[in-house]
Amino acid sequence: MGKTFTLFLSAPPYAGEYAATTARLAGAALNEGHAVTVFASGDGIYNFLVGQNAKGVPNAESEFAALMPRGLTVEL
């Protein structure tokens, strides 16, 4: 049985690499069969706002949306 990973995200989607790193860590853990929960707080909740139109940077919304059907749990 896999382990459970809990990640805390409080940074907004396009203020550095925080969102992208969180998505990559979550994806890697899911690939290995682990359970992953992301707790978003403060500005971190904007990573899950639907309808973002990011230009020139990874789209945080679509990255996390792709992980949710694979088992990612998100708590806002």
N, C-alpha and C positions, 0 to 999 in steps of 0.2 A: 504494500500500500504506500502511496506517495505521501509526502509531507504537505503541510499547509503553509502557504506564504501569505502574509498580510503586508500590504504596501500602503503607505500613507502619502497622499499627494495633496499639497497645499499651494502649489505654484500654478499660476495661470498657464494656458496652453502655449503661448508663444513668448515666454520670458526666459529663454534658455533651453537647456536640454532635459529639464526635469520630466516633462510629459513623455517625450520620446524614450527616455531611459526607462521610465516606469512601464511603458508599453512593451519595450523590448524584454525587460526582466520578466514581466508577466507572461509574454509569449514563450520565452525560453522555458519557464517553469511548467507551463501548460504542455509544451512539447514533451517534457519528461514525465508527464502523468501526475503532476502535483496539482493540488487545489490552490487557487489564487483569489484573494479578495483585495480590492483596492478601496480604501477609505479616502474619499475626497472631502476636503474641508476648506473653508474660506474661498480664495480665488481658484482653488483646485476644482471646484464644481463646474467651472466654465469649460473644462476639458470635455465634458459630456453634453454640451449645448448642441442641439441639432441645427444643422444649416450653416455651419462654418464654411467660409470660402477662403481658405488660406492660400496665399500665393508665395512661392519660393521657399516654403518650409513644410515639413510633414504635417498633415492634417490630423490633429489629435483626435477629433471626433471619429473619423473613419478608422483610425488605428485601434481605438478601444472598441468600436462597434464590431470590428472583425474578430476581436477576441471573445466577445460575449457569447456567441453561439458555441464557442469551443469550451466554455465553462467558466469564464471570468465572471466573478461576482463583484458588483459595484455597490458601495454604500455611500450615499450622499448625506 
